[in-house]
Amino acid sequence: MTLAGVDRDVLGVDPSATMLDAARRRPGGGSVSWILGDSRDVPAEPRDLALMTGNVAQHIGDAAWQRTLRDLRSVLVPGGTVAFESRNPAARAWEAWTSDGRSTRVTAAGPLEEWSEATEIAPGVVRLVASNRFVDTDETLAYSEDLRFRGHDELVCDVGAAGFEAVEVFGDWQRGPLREDSPVMVVVASAVGD
Ligand SMILES: C[S@@+](CC[C@H](N)C(=O)[O-])C[C@H]1O[C@@H](n2cnc3c(N)ncnc32)[C@H](O)[C@@H]1O
């Protein structure tokens, strides 16, 4: 599904130029205004909906998380909606991210073998090491990132503290119930008026 359309003014934000290039090529990408940056770079024009999809929330560390939610609140009209997904720590998805799960795809630089390894280094903090091996040269590049798996109560508290009300948490984007093993929590809330 795409939100982009002739009757909507849609803005897309990502701090990665590579990801923005990929987003531009998606269906409807040509009718979206793309911004290289984060929530601080969203123009102060009233919006009806702020969405974070594709597991963005796990990449936003604690130092920036509360500010991000407040930034989104500040660009929403009163009663406007914030909706985002966040990985459910109870499902412990990282335990399946091991070097056994290798896959290979064809790239412009030849076949690329990819795998990840992950360790929970503190409650709700998962250190991911993602490795990429160029098969033709046997060169391996790896990067490491700490991902945040915030719990249900923490998310509800954070969203309320950022100026939202009527916070609901679902188990998927179809508003299904949150279960212990739901891979993600989908949080939906309304911006409080000034
Ligand atoms: C798993 S990708 C998902 C990309 C895209 N949202 C999608 O659904 O296909 C996570 C994205 O979050 C982006 N990201 C990381 N920190 C961010 C932030 N503070 N604000 C917005 N996006 C961020 C990354 O650059 C990356 O493109």
The ligand as a MOL file (V3000), in Angstrom:
LIG
                    3D

  0  0  0     0  0            999 V3000
M  V30 BEGIN CTAB
M  V30 COUNTS 27 29 0 0 0
M  V30 BEGIN ATOM
M  V30 1 C 14.6600 -1.0490 8.4320 0
M  V30 2 S 14.8290 0.4590 7.5760 0 CHG=1
M  V30 3 C 13.1590 0.7740 7.0180 0
M  V30 4 C 13.0920 1.7660 5.8910 0
M  V30 5 C 11.6740 2.1900 5.4590 0
M  V30 6 N 11.0180 2.9430 6.5340 0
M  V30 7 C 10.8110 1.0520 5.0390 0
M  V30 8 O 9.7860 0.8260 5.6620 0
M  V30 9 O 11.1500 0.3780 4.0730 0 CHG=-1
M  V30 10 C 14.9880 1.5610 8.9370 0
M  V30 11 C 15.2290 2.9860 8.4940 0
M  V30 12 O 15.2360 3.8560 9.6160 0
M  V30 13 C 16.0450 4.9330 9.2690 0
M  V30 14 N 16.3220 5.7700 10.4450 0
M  V30 15 C 17.2740 5.6080 11.3860 0
M  V30 16 N 17.2040 6.5960 12.2950 0
M  V30 17 C 16.1670 7.3950 11.9350 0
M  V30 18 C 15.5930 8.5840 12.4630 0
M  V30 19 N 16.0770 9.1540 13.5820 0
M  V30 20 N 14.5570 9.1400 11.8230 0
M  V30 21 C 14.0540 8.5640 10.6850 0
M  V30 22 N 14.5580 7.4370 10.1300 0
M  V30 23 C 15.5970 6.8690 10.7540 0
M  V30 24 C 17.2540 4.2490 8.6470 0
M  V30 25 O 18.0580 5.1180 7.8970 0
M  V30 26 C 16.5660 3.2020 7.7830 0
M  V30 27 O 16.3260 3.6720 6.4830 0
M  V30 END ATOM
M  V30 BEGIN BOND
M  V30 1 1 1 2
M  V30 2 1 2 3
M  V30 3 1 2 10
M  V30 4 1 3 4
M  V30 5 1 4 5
M  V30 6 1 5 6
M  V30 7 1 5 7
M  V30 8 2 7 8
M  V30 9 1 7 9
M  V30 10 1 10 11
M  V30 11 1 11 12
M  V30 12 1 11 26
M  V30 13 1 12 13
M  V30 14 1 13 14
M  V30 15 1 13 24
M  V30 16 1 14 15
M  V30 17 1 14 23
M  V30 18 2 15 16
M  V30 19 1 16 17
M  V30 20 1 17 18
M  V30 21 2 17 23
M  V30 22 1 18 19
M  V30 23 2 18 20
M  V30 24 1 20 21
M  V30 25 2 21 22
M  V30 26 1 22 23
M  V30 27 1 24 25
M  V30 28 1 24 26
M  V30 29 1 26 27
M  V30 END BOND
M  V30 END CTAB
M  END
